[in-house]
Amino acid sequence: MASIKEKQEEIIEEFSSFDDWMDRYQLLIDTGSEQPPLEEKYKTDNNLIEGCQSRVWLQADFVDGRVEFRAESDALIVKGIVALLIRVYSGHTPQEILDNEPYFVEAIGLRDHLSPTRSNGLVSMIKQMRLYALAFKTKAGV
């Protein structure tokens, strides 16, 4: 499995092939569309991320010492953003998640091209993923 850094470098490379932000938004939408839908049983208030303009549900499970993330959003671009975060972090240990900031967000210029409310939502998604990692790390005593 690729490291978190390698996954981020892949994303940066994919986005760097587009100069136009409309094309980058389309790539985000396509990325989100490829995500498998989140099962209805996980679309609960507990999994709803606070601070997002659109509705985003994030499910995290601890499987064999690694965090598995799944998510869904009712907004196409947001669904793409959360899909990128899942691609980077899912399948890694809590410590790996905590040790790696999502620098690809800045590198592809994403934060600069989001509305303030979407940008806040992005921060909330990252924060929630890191909180899950911390909780699993604490619970597992690793």
Residue frames as qw, qx, qy, qz and C-alpha x, y, z in Angstrom:
[[0.000, 0.888, 0.461, 0.000, 0.00, 0.00, 0.00],
 [0.361, 0.585, -0.032, 0.725, 1.20, 3.48, -0.84],
 [0.335, -0.296, -0.484, 0.752, 2.16, 5.79, 2.01],
 [0.061, 0.848, 0.427, -0.308, 0.11, 8.87, 2.87],
 [0.127, -0.671, 0.297, 0.667, 2.85, 11.03, 1.32],
 [0.211, -0.033, 0.804, 0.555, 2.82, 8.98, -1.90],
 [0.153, 0.637, 0.754, 0.050, -0.97, 9.25, -2.14],
 [0.006, -0.860, -0.171, 0.480, -0.78, 13.03, -1.70],
 [0.178, -0.468, 0.537, 0.678, 1.89, 13.28, -4.40],
 [0.230, 0.287, 0.853, 0.370, -0.36, 11.30, -6.78],
 [0.095, 0.817, 0.545, -0.166, -3.24, 13.73, -6.16],
 [0.112, -0.768, 0.147, 0.613, -0.97, 16.75, -6.70],
 [0.230, -0.193, 0.730, 0.614, 0.22, 15.23, -9.97],
 [0.206, 0.522, 0.808, 0.179, -3.34, 14.50, -11.16],
 [0.038, 0.891, 0.364, -0.270, -4.49, 18.06, -10.45],
 [0.239, -0.633, 0.306, 0.670, -1.37, 19.68, -11.89],
 [0.339, 0.142, 0.740, 0.564, -2.30, 18.41, -15.34],
 [0.072, 0.784, 0.564, 0.248, -5.20, 20.91, -15.34],
 [0.260, 0.098, -0.119, 0.953, -4.55, 24.67, -15.44],
 [0.345, -0.377, -0.258, -0.820, -8.19, 25.68, -15.54],
 [0.224, -0.106, 0.731, -0.636, -10.11, 25.52, -12.26],
 [0.767, 0.126, -0.004, -0.629, -13.29, 24.45, -14.03],
 [0.730, 0.272, -0.623, -0.076, -11.41, 21.32, -15.12],
 [0.169, 0.236, -0.800, 0.525, -10.15, 20.81, -11.55],
 [0.540, -0.028, 0.398, -0.741, -13.69, 21.13, -10.20],
 [0.830, 0.203, -0.302, -0.422, -14.79, 18.53, -12.78],
 [0.513, 0.282, -0.781, 0.216, -12.01, 16.21, -11.55],
 [0.182, -0.148, 0.677, -0.698, -13.28, 16.70, -7.99],
 [0.722, 0.095, 0.115, -0.676, -16.85, 15.91, -9.06],
 [0.772, 0.276, -0.540, -0.191, -15.70, 12.82, -10.97],
 [0.253, 0.280, -0.817, 0.436, -13.67, 11.67, -7.96],
 [0.409, -0.054, 0.537, -0.736, -16.71, 12.02, -5.72],
 [0.789, 0.190, -0.153, -0.565, -18.91, 10.16, -8.19],
 [0.622, 0.294, -0.725, 0.012, -16.54, 7.18, -8.06],
 [0.161, -0.266, 0.744, -0.591, -17.01, 6.86, -4.28],
 [0.308, -0.329, -0.881, -0.145, -19.32, 4.01, -3.31],
 [0.390, -0.616, -0.135, -0.671, -22.45, 5.39, -1.62],
 [0.056, -0.246, 0.752, -0.609, -22.53, 5.33, 2.16],
 [0.288, -0.364, -0.883, -0.074, -25.00, 2.83, 3.58],
 [0.329, -0.671, -0.263, -0.611, -28.14, 4.48, 4.97],
 [0.742, -0.553, -0.357, 0.130, -27.46, 3.06, 8.47],
 [0.600, -0.165, -0.131, 0.772, -24.39, 5.34, 8.68],
 [0.054, 0.493, 0.209, 0.843, -26.26, 8.51, 7.71],
 [0.475, -0.668, -0.545, 0.178, -26.90, 9.44, 11.33],
 [0.118, -0.972, 0.011, -0.204, -26.61, 12.69, 13.25],
 [0.715, -0.594, 0.267, 0.254, -23.58, 11.21, 15.05],
 [0.708, 0.052, 0.430, 0.558, -21.75, 10.87, 11.72],
 [0.287, 0.883, 0.260, 0.265, -22.75, 14.29, 10.42],
 [0.573, -0.011, -0.135, 0.809, -19.79, 16.67, 10.36],
 [0.111, -0.889, -0.327, 0.300, -20.47, 19.99, 12.07],
 [0.217, -0.677, 0.240, 0.661, -19.27, 23.13, 10.35],
 [0.261, 0.059, 0.734, 0.624, -20.05, 22.02, 6.81],
 [0.378, 0.228, -0.076, -0.894, -22.45, 24.02, 4.66],
 [0.719, 0.070, -0.516, -0.460, -23.61, 20.85, 2.93],
 [0.842, -0.379, 0.271, -0.272, -24.35, 17.62, 4.70],
 [0.484, 0.500, -0.715, 0.065, -21.36, 15.30, 5.08],
 [0.887, -0.391, 0.137, -0.204, -21.49, 11.98, 6.88],
 [0.328, 0.608, -0.711, 0.133, -18.21, 10.35, 7.89],
 [0.944, -0.291, 0.015, -0.157, -18.04, 6.76, 9.12],
 [0.201, 0.660, -0.704, 0.168, -14.79, 5.48, 10.63],
 [0.963, -0.234, -0.043, -0.126, -14.02, 1.91, 11.61],
 [0.179, -0.709, 0.681, -0.030, -10.91, 0.46, 13.25],
 [0.976, 0.166, 0.002, -0.139, -9.98, -2.74, 11.42],
 [0.917, 0.049, -0.044, 0.394, -6.77, -4.68, 12.13],
 [0.532, -0.474, -0.021, 0.701, -5.01, -1.62, 13.55],
 [0.201, 0.079, 0.381, 0.899, -5.97, 0.64, 10.66],
 [0.285, 0.486, 0.384, -0.731, -8.66, 3.28, 10.22],
 [0.211, 0.318, 0.767, 0.516, -11.16, 2.72, 7.41],
 [0.185, 0.399, 0.210, -0.873, -13.13, 5.79, 6.37],
 [0.167, 0.462, 0.755, 0.434, -16.31, 6.00, 4.31],
 [0.041, 0.420, 0.250, -0.872, -18.30, 9.12, 3.60],
 [0.216, 0.596, 0.682, 0.365, -21.14, 10.69, 1.67],
 [0.027, -0.366, -0.152, 0.918, -22.17, 14.24, 0.90],
 [0.417, 0.686, 0.583, -0.123, -25.20, 15.79, -0.73],
 [0.220, 0.907, -0.151, -0.327, -22.96, 18.27, -2.62],
 [0.897, 0.417, -0.034, 0.140, -20.90, 17.11, -5.61],
 [0.358, 0.726, -0.415, 0.416, -17.73, 19.13, -4.99],
 [0.472, -0.591, 0.503, -0.418, -17.76, 18.35, -1.27],
 [0.974, -0.017, 0.200, -0.106, -18.21, 14.66, -2.06],
 [0.750, 0.552, -0.217, 0.291, -15.07, 14.94, -4.22],
 [0.014, -0.741, 0.481, -0.469, -13.12, 16.66, -1.45],
 [0.711, -0.414, 0.465, -0.326, -14.02, 14.03, 1.13],
 [0.969, 0.244, 0.024, 0.018, -13.21, 11.30, -1.42],
 [0.493, 0.669, -0.405, 0.380, -9.68, 12.74, -1.73],
 [0.326, -0.619, 0.535, -0.474, -9.28, 12.79, 2.05],
 [0.924, -0.126, 0.287, -0.219, -10.46, 9.18, 2.25],
 [0.844, 0.479, -0.182, 0.158, -8.02, 8.20, -0.50],
 [0.221, 0.695, -0.506, 0.461, -5.17, 9.76, 1.50],
 [0.305, -0.483, 0.604, -0.555, -6.03, 8.53, 5.00],
 [0.903, -0.098, 0.113, -0.402, -8.16, 5.39, 4.80],
 [0.956, 0.163, -0.222, 0.105, -6.31, 2.15, 5.48],
 [0.397, 0.522, -0.486, 0.578, -3.58, 3.75, 7.57],
 [0.517, -0.340, -0.648, 0.444, -2.78, 3.49, 11.26],
 [0.218, -0.925, -0.307, 0.048, -4.00, 6.19, 13.64],
 [0.507, -0.614, 0.159, 0.583, -0.38, 7.32, 14.17],
 [0.426, 0.144, 0.520, 0.726, 0.25, 7.67, 10.43],
 [0.025, 0.786, 0.506, 0.353, -2.89, 9.80, 10.11],
 [0.384, -0.887, -0.149, 0.209, -1.88, 11.98, 13.06],
 [0.569, -0.435, 0.295, 0.633, 1.69, 12.36, 11.73],
 [0.337, 0.160, 0.573, 0.730, 0.67, 13.51, 8.24],
 [0.229, 0.561, 0.211, -0.767, -0.95, 16.84, 7.49],
 [0.613, 0.541, 0.559, 0.134, -2.99, 16.94, 4.27],
 [0.214, -0.553, 0.228, 0.772, -0.55, 19.23, 2.43],
 [0.288, 0.266, 0.732, 0.558, -2.07, 18.35, -0.96],
 [0.057, 0.828, 0.540, -0.141, -4.95, 20.75, -0.16],
 [0.106, -0.846, 0.121, 0.509, -2.59, 23.74, -0.38],
 [0.380, -0.291, 0.665, 0.573, -0.43, 22.24, -3.14],
 [0.258, 0.406, 0.760, 0.436, -3.34, 21.91, -5.59],
 [0.041, -0.126, -0.059, -0.989, -4.72, 25.33, -4.60],
 [0.284, -0.485, -0.805, -0.188, -7.95, 23.87, -3.31],
 [0.268, -0.580, -0.521, 0.566, -8.28, 26.07, -0.24],
 [0.067, -0.309, 0.129, 0.940, -7.91, 29.21, -2.38],
 [0.263, -0.055, -0.607, -0.748, -10.74, 28.11, -4.67],
 [0.285, -0.471, -0.833, 0.047, -13.35, 27.27, -2.04],
 [0.271, -0.744, -0.157, -0.590, -15.92, 29.62, -0.57],
 [0.108, -0.495, 0.605, -0.615, -15.29, 30.48, 3.10],
 [0.790, -0.201, 0.293, -0.500, -18.07, 28.10, 4.21],
 [0.946, 0.240, -0.217, -0.024, -16.68, 25.24, 2.09],
 [0.399, 0.553, -0.573, 0.455, -13.20, 25.98, 3.38],
 [0.433, -0.421, 0.527, -0.598, -14.50, 25.74, 6.95],
 [0.941, 0.013, 0.073, -0.331, -16.16, 22.46, 6.03],
 [0.754, 0.441, -0.448, 0.191, -12.85, 21.13, 4.69],
 [0.036, 0.514, -0.634, 0.577, -11.15, 22.02, 7.98],
 [0.703, -0.240, 0.361, -0.563, -13.99, 20.29, 9.87],
 [0.952, 0.193, -0.184, -0.147, -13.62, 17.11, 7.76],
 [0.547, 0.473, -0.574, 0.385, -9.86, 16.95, 8.38],
 [0.247, -0.456, 0.550, -0.655, -10.35, 17.66, 12.08],
 [0.860, -0.127, 0.174, -0.462, -12.96, 14.90, 12.39],
 [0.889, 0.289, -0.351, 0.053, -10.72, 12.34, 10.65],
 [0.320, 0.479, -0.608, 0.546, -7.85, 13.24, 12.97],
 [0.513, -0.369, 0.420, -0.651, -10.17, 13.00, 16.01],
 [0.966, 0.021, -0.074, -0.248, -11.22, 9.50, 14.95],
 [0.707, 0.402, -0.493, 0.307, -7.55, 8.55, 14.56],
 [0.023, -0.486, 0.572, -0.660, -6.76, 9.92, 18.01],
 [0.748, -0.246, 0.250, -0.563, -9.75, 8.13, 19.57],
 [0.964, 0.143, -0.213, -0.070, -8.80, 4.79, 17.97],
 [0.486, 0.483, -0.561, 0.466, -5.17, 5.26, 19.00],
 [0.294, -0.439, 0.507, -0.681, -6.19, 5.98, 22.60],
 [0.875, -0.110, 0.111, -0.458, -8.72, 3.13, 22.72],
 [0.928, 0.244, -0.272, 0.071, -6.23, 0.62, 21.27],
 [0.628, -0.723, 0.222, 0.182, -3.42, 1.87, 23.49],
 [0.814, 0.231, 0.211, 0.490, -1.03, 2.15, 20.56]]
